[in-house]
Amino acid sequence: MESLNTTLGELITSLYGEYISLYNDEEAAALATARTINALLADGTHDLEAEPPPRQESAA
């Protein structure tokens, strides 16, 4: 796997620029950027090689 040395700020700026070009709307671009960053951060919290956490039984 190839590693990239990109800061979070650079990633946000790049995504925002791409979304501005796509939507031609600052608010839509900001929302899309935030959603993308949130999804990337959420996905990055999981160790793909680790076993999944045990299922918790719901209180009935």
mmJSON file of the N, C-alpha and C atoms, coordinates in Angstrom:
{"data_MODEL":{"atom_site":{
"group_PDB":["ATOM","ATOM","ATOM","ATOM","ATOM","ATOM","ATOM","ATOM","ATOM","ATOM","ATOM","ATOM","ATOM","ATOM","ATOM","ATOM","ATOM","ATOM","ATOM","ATOM","ATOM","ATOM","ATOM","ATOM","ATOM","ATOM","ATOM","ATOM","ATOM","ATOM","ATOM","ATOM","ATOM","ATOM","ATOM","ATOM","ATOM","ATOM","ATOM","ATOM","ATOM","ATOM","ATOM","ATOM","ATOM","ATOM","ATOM","ATOM","ATOM","ATOM","ATOM","ATOM","ATOM","ATOM","ATOM","ATOM","ATOM","ATOM","ATOM","ATOM","ATOM","ATOM","ATOM","ATOM","ATOM","ATOM","ATOM","ATOM","ATOM","ATOM","ATOM","ATOM","ATOM","ATOM","ATOM","ATOM","ATOM","ATOM","ATOM","ATOM","ATOM","ATOM","ATOM","ATOM","ATOM","ATOM","ATOM","ATOM","ATOM","ATOM","ATOM","ATOM","ATOM","ATOM","ATOM","ATOM","ATOM","ATOM","ATOM","ATOM","ATOM","ATOM","ATOM","ATOM","ATOM","ATOM","ATOM","ATOM","ATOM","ATOM","ATOM","ATOM","ATOM","ATOM","ATOM","ATOM","ATOM","ATOM","ATOM","ATOM","ATOM","ATOM","ATOM","ATOM","ATOM","ATOM","ATOM","ATOM","ATOM","ATOM","ATOM","ATOM","ATOM","ATOM","ATOM","ATOM","ATOM","ATOM","ATOM","ATOM","ATOM","ATOM","ATOM","ATOM","ATOM","ATOM","ATOM","ATOM","ATOM","ATOM","ATOM","ATOM","ATOM","ATOM","ATOM","ATOM","ATOM","ATOM","ATOM","ATOM","ATOM","ATOM","ATOM","ATOM","ATOM","ATOM","ATOM","ATOM","ATOM","ATOM","ATOM","ATOM","ATOM","ATOM","ATOM","ATOM","ATOM","ATOM","ATOM","ATOM"],
"id":[1,2,3,4,5,6,7,8,9,10,11,12,13,14,15,16,17,18,19,20,21,22,23,24,25,26,27,28,29,30,31,32,33,34,35,36,37,38,39,40,41,42,43,44,45,46,47,48,49,50,51,52,53,54,55,56,57,58,59,60,61,62,63,64,65,66,67,68,69,70,71,72,73,74,75,76,77,78,79,80,81,82,83,84,85,86,87,88,89,90,91,92,93,94,95,96,97,98,99,100,101,102,103,104,105,106,107,108,109,110,111,112,113,114,115,116,117,118,119,120,121,122,123,124,125,126,127,128,129,130,131,132,133,134,135,136,137,138,139,140,141,142,143,144,145,146,147,148,149,150,151,152,153,154,155,156,157,158,159,160,161,162,163,164,165,166,167,168,169,170,171,172,173,174,175,176,177,178,179,180],
"type_symbol":["N","C","C","N","C","C","N","C","C","N","C","C","N","C","C","N","C","C","N","C","C","N","C","C","N","C","C","N","C","C","N","C","C","N","C","C","N","C","C","N","C","C","N","C","C","N","C","C","N","C","C","N","C","C","N","C","C","N","C","C","N","C","C","N","C","C","N","C","C","N","C","C","N","C","C","N","C","C","N","C","C","N","C","C","N","C","C","N","C","C","N","C","C","N","C","C","N","C","C","N","C","C","N","C","C","N","C","C","N","C","C","N","C","C","N","C","C","N","C","C","N","C","C","N","C","C","N","C","C","N","C","C","N","C","C","N","C","C","N","C","C","N","C","C","N","C","C","N","C","C","N","C","C","N","C","C","N","C","C","N","C","C","N","C","C","N","C","C","N","C","C","N","C","C","N","C","C","N","C","C"],
"label_atom_id":["N","CA","C","N","CA","C","N","CA","C","N","CA","C","N","CA","C","N","CA","C","N","CA","C","N","CA","C","N","CA","C","N","CA","C","N","CA","C","N","CA","C","N","CA","C","N","CA","C","N","CA","C","N","CA","C","N","CA","C","N","CA","C","N","CA","C","N","CA","C","N","CA","C","N","CA","C","N","CA","C","N","CA","C","N","CA","C","N","CA","C","N","CA","C","N","CA","C","N","CA","C","N","CA","C","N","CA","C","N","CA","C","N","CA","C","N","CA","C","N","CA","C","N","CA","C","N","CA","C","N","CA","C","N","CA","C","N","CA","C","N","CA","C","N","CA","C","N","CA","C","N","CA","C","N","CA","C","N","CA","C","N","CA","C","N","CA","C","N","CA","C","N","CA","C","N","CA","C","N","CA","C","N","CA","C","N","CA","C","N","CA","C","N","CA","C","N","CA","C","N","CA","C","N","CA","C","N","CA","C"],
"label_alt_id":[null,null,null,null,null,null,null,null,null,null,null,null,null,null,null,null,null,null,null,null,null,null,null,null,null,null,null,null,null,null,null,null,null,null,null,null,null,null,null,null,null,null,null,null,null,null,null,null,null,null,null,null,null,null,null,null,null,null,null,null,null,null,null,null,null,null,null,null,null,null,null,null,null,null,null,null,null,null,null,null,null,null,null,null,null,null,null,null,null,null,null,null,null,null,null,null,null,null,null,null,null,null,null,null,null,null,null,null,null,null,null,null,null,null,null,null,null,null,null,null,null,null,null,null,null,null,null,null,null,null,null,null,null,null,null,null,null,null,null,null,null,null,null,null,null,null,null,null,null,null,null,null,null,null,null,null,null,null,null,null,null,null,null,null,null,null,null,null,null,null,null,null,null,null,null,null,null,null,null,null],
"label_comp_id":["MET","MET","MET","GLU","GLU","GLU","SER","SER","SER","LEU","LEU","LEU","ASN","ASN","ASN","THR","THR","THR","THR","THR","THR","LEU","LEU","LEU","GLY","GLY","GLY","GLU","GLU","GLU","LEU","LEU","LEU","ILE","ILE","ILE","THR","THR","THR","SER","SER","SER","LEU","LEU","LEU","TYR","TYR","TYR","GLY","GLY","GLY","GLU","GLU","GLU","TYR","TYR","TYR","ILE","ILE","ILE","SER","SER","SER","LEU","LEU","LEU","TYR","TYR","TYR","ASN","ASN","ASN","ASP","ASP","ASP","GLU","GLU","GLU","GLU","GLU","GLU","ALA","ALA","ALA","ALA","ALA","ALA","ALA","ALA","ALA","LEU","LEU","LEU","ALA","ALA","ALA","THR","THR","THR","ALA","ALA","ALA","ARG","ARG","ARG","THR","THR","THR","ILE","ILE","ILE","ASN","ASN","ASN","ALA","ALA","ALA","LEU","LEU","LEU","LEU","LEU","LEU","ALA","ALA","ALA","ASP","ASP","ASP","GLY","GLY","GLY","THR","THR","THR","HIS","HIS","HIS","ASP","ASP","ASP","LEU","LEU","LEU","GLU","GLU","GLU","ALA","ALA","ALA","GLU","GLU","GLU","PRO","PRO","PRO","PRO","PRO","PRO","PRO","PRO","PRO","ARG","ARG","ARG","GLN","GLN","GLN","GLU","GLU","GLU","SER","SER","SER","ALA","ALA","ALA","ALA","ALA","ALA"],
"label_asym_id":["A","A","A","A","A","A","A","A","A","A","A","A","A","A","A","A","A","A","A","A","A","A","A","A","A","A","A","A","A","A","A","A","A","A","A","A","A","A","A","A","A","A","A","A","A","A","A","A","A","A","A","A","A","A","A","A","A","A","A","A","A","A","A","A","A","A","A","A","A","A","A","A","A","A","A","A","A","A","A","A","A","A","A","A","A","A","A","A","A","A","A","A","A","A","A","A","A","A","A","A","A","A","A","A","A","A","A","A","A","A","A","A","A","A","A","A","A","A","A","A","A","A","A","A","A","A","A","A","A","A","A","A","A","A","A","A","A","A","A","A","A","A","A","A","A","A","A","A","A","A","A","A","A","A","A","A","A","A","A","A","A","A","A","A","A","A","A","A","A","A","A","A","A","A","A","A","A","A","A","A"],
"label_entity_id":["1","1","1","1","1","1","1","1","1","1","1","1","1","1","1","1","1","1","1","1","1","1","1","1","1","1","1","1","1","1","1","1","1","1","1","1","1","1","1","1","1","1","1","1","1","1","1","1","1","1","1","1","1","1","1","1","1","1","1","1","1","1","1","1","1","1","1","1","1","1","1","1","1","1","1","1","1","1","1","1","1","1","1","1","1","1","1","1","1","1","1","1","1","1","1","1","1","1","1","1","1","1","1","1","1","1","1","1","1","1","1","1","1","1","1","1","1","1","1","1","1","1","1","1","1","1","1","1","1","1","1","1","1","1","1","1","1","1","1","1","1","1","1","1","1","1","1","1","1","1","1","1","1","1","1","1","1","1","1","1","1","1","1","1","1","1","1","1","1","1","1","1","1","1","1","1","1","1","1","1"],
"label_seq_id":[1,1,1,2,2,2,3,3,3,4,4,4,5,5,5,6,6,6,7,7,7,8,8,8,9,9,9,10,10,10,11,11,11,12,12,12,13,13,13,14,14,14,15,15,15,16,16,16,17,17,17,18,18,18,19,19,19,20,20,20,21,21,21,22,22,22,23,23,23,24,24,24,25,25,25,26,26,26,27,27,27,28,28,28,29,29,29,30,30,30,31,31,31,32,32,32,33,33,33,34,34,34,35,35,35,36,36,36,37,37,37,38,38,38,39,39,39,40,40,40,41,41,41,42,42,42,43,43,43,44,44,44,45,45,45,46,46,46,47,47,47,48,48,48,49,49,49,50,50,50,51,51,51,52,52,52,53,53,53,54,54,54,55,55,55,56,56,56,57,57,57,58,58,58,59,59,59,60,60,60],
"pdbx_PDB_ins_code":[null,null,null,null,null,null,null,null,null,null,null,null,null,null,null,null,null,null,null,null,null,null,null,null,null,null,null,null,null,null,null,null,null,null,null,null,null,null,null,null,null,null,null,null,null,null,null,null,null,null,null,null,null,null,null,null,null,null,null,null,null,null,null,null,null,null,null,null,null,null,null,null,null,null,null,null,null,null,null,null,null,null,null,null,null,null,null,null,null,null,null,null,null,null,null,null,null,null,null,null,null,null,null,null,null,null,null,null,null,null,null,null,null,null,null,null,null,null,null,null,null,null,null,null,null,null,null,null,null,null,null,null,null,null,null,null,null,null,null,null,null,null,null,null,null,null,null,null,null,null,null,null,null,null,null,null,null,null,null,null,null,null,null,null,null,null,null,null,null,null,null,null,null,null,null,null,null,null,null,null],
"Cartn_x":[0.848,0.0,0.894,0.56,1.332,0.88,1.832,1.535,1.617,0.697,0.693,0.96,1.694,1.965,1.146,-0.11,-1.037,-1.607,-1.66,-2.256,-3.774,-4.44,-5.896,-6.359,-5.657,-5.998,-5.881,-4.825,-4.658,-5.772,-6.153,-7.229,-8.552,-8.843,-10.081,-10.099,-9.003,-8.914,-9.113,-8.488,-8.619,-10.049,-10.64,-12.016,-12.969,-12.799,-13.677,-13.581,-12.376,-12.188,-12.877,-12.767,-13.432,-14.951,-15.474,-16.918,-17.434,-16.647,-17.032,-17.173,-16.201,-16.269,-17.475,-17.796,-18.896,-20.257,-20.435,-21.736,-21.906,-20.784,-20.816,-21.653,-21.518,-22.28,-21.444,-21.115,-20.237,-20.84,-22.12,-22.75,-22.809,-23.179,-23.228,-21.83,-20.833,-19.462,-18.98,-19.322,-18.921,-19.577,-20.854,-21.559,-20.999,-20.736,-20.186,-18.789,-17.993,-16.654,-16.729,-17.592,-17.747,-18.209,-19.152,-19.663,-18.563,-17.776,-16.69,-15.633,-15.222,-14.205,-14.728,-15.975,-16.558,-16.567,-16.917,-16.94,-15.534,-14.554,-13.174,-12.663,-12.973,-12.533,-13.214,-14.485,-15.206,-14.659,-14.391,-13.853,-12.441,-11.705,-10.331,-10.197,-11.299,-11.218,-11.283,-11.529,-11.661,-10.382,-9.948,-8.801,-9.342,-9.085,-9.667,-9.144,-7.987,-7.418,-7.869,-8.433,-8.873,-10.225,-10.487,-11.795,-12.846,-14.053,-15.101,-15.456,-15.905,-16.28,-17.473,-17.572,-18.72,-20.028,-21.076,-22.395,-22.938,-23.53,-24.141,-25.621,-26.086,-27.494,-28.29,-29.385,-30.231,-31.094,-31.295,-32.131,-33.589,-34.241,-35.634,-36.585],
"Cartn_y":[-1.176,0.0,1.239,2.172,3.406,4.397,5.103,6.072,7.486,8.339,9.738,10.609,11.665,12.622,13.881,13.823,14.928,15.319,16.612,17.06,17.079,17.115,17.185,18.478,19.545,20.828,20.78,20.119,19.977,19.127,18.071,17.205,17.967,18.715,19.499,20.518,21.214,22.216,21.584,20.446,19.752,19.27,18.647,18.177,19.337,20.41,21.571,22.126,22.213,22.701,21.816,20.511,19.579,19.71,19.835,19.968,21.315,22.371,23.669,23.512,22.838,22.621,21.78,20.804,19.902,20.571,21.248,21.815,23.292,24.011,25.456,26.181,25.712,26.279,26.09,27.198,27.133,26.334,26.523,25.813,24.303,23.924,22.5,21.885,22.636,22.147,21.964,22.905,22.802,21.597,21.389,20.249,18.924,18.856,17.633,17.353,18.405,18.243,17.719,18.318,17.875,16.426,16.075,14.697,13.712,14.07,13.196,13.028,14.121,14.056,13.227,13.447,12.663,11.183,10.835,9.432,8.836,9.588,9.1,8.906,9.846,9.727,8.547,8.354,7.237,5.91,5.822,4.591,4.317,5.348,5.189,4.737,4.691,4.289,2.786,2.064,0.62,-0.065,-1.042,-1.85,-3.01,-2.994,-3.99,-5.397,-5.513,-6.829,-7.39,-6.568,-7.025,-7.717,-8.569,-9.22,-8.185,-8.337,-7.38,-7.496,-6.399,-6.455,-7.386,-8.001,-8.899,-8.119,-8.788,-8.154,-8.014,-6.869,-6.64,-6.979,-7.712,-8.081,-6.839,-6.592,-5.45,-5.827,-4.858,-5.085,-5.139,-6.229,-6.375,-6.198],
"Cartn_z":[0.0,0.0,0.0,-0.846,-0.954,0.106,0.693,1.741,1.174,1.581,1.172,2.382,2.177,3.253,2.999,3.377,3.188,4.535,4.798,6.051,5.919,7.034,7.025,6.351,6.596,5.967,4.453,3.963,2.518,1.918,2.623,2.153,2.095,3.143,3.178,2.041,1.839,0.775,-0.595,-0.802,-2.081,-2.322,-1.304,-1.443,-1.695,-0.939,-1.092,-2.513,-3.031,-4.398,-5.427,-5.23,-6.142,-6.053,-4.83,-4.662,-5.177,-5.063,-5.643,-7.148,-7.764,-9.215,-9.6,-8.767,-9.059,-8.868,-7.725,-7.377,-7.734,-7.883,-8.138,-7.083,-5.824,-4.706,-3.444,-2.774,-1.608,-0.459,-0.198,0.913,0.651,-0.563,-0.913,-0.852,-1.306,-1.272,0.168,1.036,2.443,3.113,2.841,3.421,2.896,1.608,1.027,1.568,1.748,2.305,3.733,4.539,5.929,5.986,5.151,5.14,4.74,3.745,3.298,4.376,5.001,6.059,7.232,7.623,8.721,8.39,7.165,6.758,6.774,6.299,6.31,7.73,8.606,9.996,10.686,10.424,11.03,10.522,9.237,8.672,9.176,9.485,9.941,11.376,12.107,13.509,13.684,12.607,12.696,12.235,12.997,12.608,11.786,10.489,9.598,9.857,10.491,10.753,12.095,12.933,14.252,14.139,15.102,15.133,15.499,14.958,15.317,16.796,17.399,18.813,18.993,20.158,20.385,20.359,19.891,19.844,21.243,21.509,22.803,22.706,23.665,23.723,24.114,23.429,23.788,24.986,25.853,27.04,26.603,26.913,26.482,27.649],
"occupancy":[1.0,1.0,1.0,1.0,1.0,1.0,1.0,1.0,1.0,1.0,1.0,1.0,1.0,1.0,1.0,1.0,1.0,1.0,1.0,1.0,1.0,1.0,1.0,1.0,1.0,1.0,1.0,1.0,1.0,1.0,1.0,1.0,1.0,1.0,1.0,1.0,1.0,1.0,1.0,1.0,1.0,1.0,1.0,1.0,1.0,1.0,1.0,1.0,1.0,1.0,1.0,1.0,1.0,1.0,1.0,1.0,1.0,1.0,1.0,1.0,1.0,1.0,1.0,1.0,1.0,1.0,1.0,1.0,1.0,1.0,1.0,1.0,1.0,1.0,1.0,1.0,1.0,1.0,1.0,1.0,1.0,1.0,1.0,1.0,1.0,1.0,1.0,1.0,1.0,1.0,1.0,1.0,1.0,1.0,1.0,1.0,1.0,1.0,1.0,1.0,1.0,1.0,1.0,1.0,1.0,1.0,1.0,1.0,1.0,1.0,1.0,1.0,1.0,1.0,1.0,1.0,1.0,1.0,1.0,1.0,1.0,1.0,1.0,1.0,1.0,1.0,1.0,1.0,1.0,1.0,1.0,1.0,1.0,1.0,1.0,1.0,1.0,1.0,1.0,1.0,1.0,1.0,1.0,1.0,1.0,1.0,1.0,1.0,1.0,1.0,1.0,1.0,1.0,1.0,1.0,1.0,1.0,1.0,1.0,1.0,1.0,1.0,1.0,1.0,1.0,1.0,1.0,1.0,1.0,1.0,1.0,1.0,1.0,1.0,1.0,1.0,1.0,1.0,1.0,1.0],
"B_iso_or_equiv":[0.0,0.0,0.0,0.0,0.0,0.0,0.0,0.0,0.0,0.0,0.0,0.0,0.0,0.0,0.0,0.0,0.0,0.0,0.0,0.0,0.0,0.0,0.0,0.0,0.0,0.0,0.0,0.0,0.0,0.0,0.0,0.0,0.0,0.0,0.0,0.0,0.0,0.0,0.0,0.0,0.0,0.0,0.0,0.0,0.0,0.0,0.0,0.0,0.0,0.0,0.0,0.0,0.0,0.0,0.0,0.0,0.0,0.0,0.0,0.0,0.0,0.0,0.0,0.0,0.0,0.0,0.0,0.0,0.0,0.0,0.0,0.0,0.0,0.0,0.0,0.0,0.0,0.0,0.0,0.0,0.0,0.0,0.0,0.0,0.0,0.0,0.0,0.0,0.0,0.0,0.0,0.0,0.0,0.0,0.0,0.0,0.0,0.0,0.0,0.0,0.0,0.0,0.0,0.0,0.0,0.0,0.0,0.0,0.0,0.0,0.0,0.0,0.0,0.0,0.0,0.0,0.0,0.0,0.0,0.0,0.0,0.0,0.0,0.0,0.0,0.0,0.0,0.0,0.0,0.0,0.0,0.0,0.0,0.0,0.0,0.0,0.0,0.0,0.0,0.0,0.0,0.0,0.0,0.0,0.0,0.0,0.0,0.0,0.0,0.0,0.0,0.0,0.0,0.0,0.0,0.0,0.0,0.0,0.0,0.0,0.0,0.0,0.0,0.0,0.0,0.0,0.0,0.0,0.0,0.0,0.0,0.0,0.0,0.0,0.0,0.0,0.0,0.0,0.0,0.0],
"pdbx_formal_charge":[null,null,null,null,null,null,null,null,null,null,null,null,null,null,null,null,null,null,null,null,null,null,null,null,null,null,null,null,null,null,null,null,null,null,null,null,null,null,null,null,null,null,null,null,null,null,null,null,null,null,null,null,null,null,null,null,null,null,null,null,null,null,null,null,null,null,null,null,null,null,null,null,null,null,null,null,null,null,null,null,null,null,null,null,null,null,null,null,null,null,null,null,null,null,null,null,null,null,null,null,null,null,null,null,null,null,null,null,null,null,null,null,null,null,null,null,null,null,null,null,null,null,null,null,null,null,null,null,null,null,null,null,null,null,null,null,null,null,null,null,null,null,null,null,null,null,null,null,null,null,null,null,null,null,null,null,null,null,null,null,null,null,null,null,null,null,null,null,null,null,null,null,null,null,null,null,null,null,null,null],
"auth_seq_id":[1,1,1,2,2,2,3,3,3,4,4,4,5,5,5,6,6,6,7,7,7,8,8,8,9,9,9,10,10,10,11,11,11,12,12,12,13,13,13,14,14,14,15,15,15,16,16,16,17,17,17,18,18,18,19,19,19,20,20,20,21,21,21,22,22,22,23,23,23,24,24,24,25,25,25,26,26,26,27,27,27,28,28,28,29,29,29,30,30,30,31,31,31,32,32,32,33,33,33,34,34,34,35,35,35,36,36,36,37,37,37,38,38,38,39,39,39,40,40,40,41,41,41,42,42,42,43,43,43,44,44,44,45,45,45,46,46,46,47,47,47,48,48,48,49,49,49,50,50,50,51,51,51,52,52,52,53,53,53,54,54,54,55,55,55,56,56,56,57,57,57,58,58,58,59,59,59,60,60,60],
"auth_comp_id":["MET","MET","MET","GLU","GLU","GLU","SER","SER","SER","LEU","LEU","LEU","ASN","ASN","ASN","THR","THR","THR","THR","THR","THR","LEU","LEU","LEU","GLY","GLY","GLY","GLU","GLU","GLU","LEU","LEU","LEU","ILE","ILE","ILE","THR","THR","THR","SER","SER","SER","LEU","LEU","LEU","TYR","TYR","TYR","GLY","GLY","GLY","GLU","GLU","GLU","TYR","TYR","TYR","ILE","ILE","ILE","SER","SER","SER","LEU","LEU","LEU","TYR","TYR","TYR","ASN","ASN","ASN","ASP","ASP","ASP","GLU","GLU","GLU","GLU","GLU","GLU","ALA","ALA","ALA","ALA","ALA","ALA","ALA","ALA","ALA","LEU","LEU","LEU","ALA","ALA","ALA","THR","THR","THR","ALA","ALA","ALA","ARG","ARG","ARG","THR","THR","THR","ILE","ILE","ILE","ASN","ASN","ASN","ALA","ALA","ALA","LEU","LEU","LEU","LEU","LEU","LEU","ALA","ALA","ALA","ASP","ASP","ASP","GLY","GLY","GLY","THR","THR","THR","HIS","HIS","HIS","ASP","ASP","ASP","LEU","LEU","LEU","GLU","GLU","GLU","ALA","ALA","ALA","GLU","GLU","GLU","PRO","PRO","PRO","PRO","PRO","PRO","PRO","PRO","PRO","ARG","ARG","ARG","GLN","GLN","GLN","GLU","GLU","GLU","SER","SER","SER","ALA","ALA","ALA","ALA","ALA","ALA"],
"auth_asym_id":["A","A","A","A","A","A","A","A","A","A","A","A","A","A","A","A","A","A","A","A","A","A","A","A","A","A","A","A","A","A","A","A","A","A","A","A","A","A","A","A","A","A","A","A","A","A","A","A","A","A","A","A","A","A","A","A","A","A","A","A","A","A","A","A","A","A","A","A","A","A","A","A","A","A","A","A","A","A","A","A","A","A","A","A","A","A","A","A","A","A","A","A","A","A","A","A","A","A","A","A","A","A","A","A","A","A","A","A","A","A","A","A","A","A","A","A","A","A","A","A","A","A","A","A","A","A","A","A","A","A","A","A","A","A","A","A","A","A","A","A","A","A","A","A","A","A","A","A","A","A","A","A","A","A","A","A","A","A","A","A","A","A","A","A","A","A","A","A","A","A","A","A","A","A","A","A","A","A","A","A"],
"auth_atom_id":["N","CA","C","N","CA","C","N","CA","C","N","CA","C","N","CA","C","N","CA","C","N","CA","C","N","CA","C","N","CA","C","N","CA","C","N","CA","C","N","CA","C","N","CA","C","N","CA","C","N","CA","C","N","CA","C","N","CA","C","N","CA","C","N","CA","C","N","CA","C","N","CA","C","N","CA","C","N","CA","C","N","CA","C","N","CA","C","N","CA","C","N","CA","C","N","CA","C","N","CA","C","N","CA","C","N","CA","C","N","CA","C","N","CA","C","N","CA","C","N","CA","C","N","CA","C","N","CA","C","N","CA","C","N","CA","C","N","CA","C","N","CA","C","N","CA","C","N","CA","C","N","CA","C","N","CA","C","N","CA","C","N","CA","C","N","CA","C","N","CA","C","N","CA","C","N","CA","C","N","CA","C","N","CA","C","N","CA","C","N","CA","C","N","CA","C","N","CA","C","N","CA","C","N","CA","C","N","CA","C"],
"pdbx_PDB_model_num":[1,1,1,1,1,1,1,1,1,1,1,1,1,1,1,1,1,1,1,1,1,1,1,1,1,1,1,1,1,1,1,1,1,1,1,1,1,1,1,1,1,1,1,1,1,1,1,1,1,1,1,1,1,1,1,1,1,1,1,1,1,1,1,1,1,1,1,1,1,1,1,1,1,1,1,1,1,1,1,1,1,1,1,1,1,1,1,1,1,1,1,1,1,1,1,1,1,1,1,1,1,1,1,1,1,1,1,1,1,1,1,1,1,1,1,1,1,1,1,1,1,1,1,1,1,1,1,1,1,1,1,1,1,1,1,1,1,1,1,1,1,1,1,1,1,1,1,1,1,1,1,1,1,1,1,1,1,1,1,1,1,1,1,1,1,1,1,1,1,1,1,1,1,1,1,1,1,1,1,1]
}}}
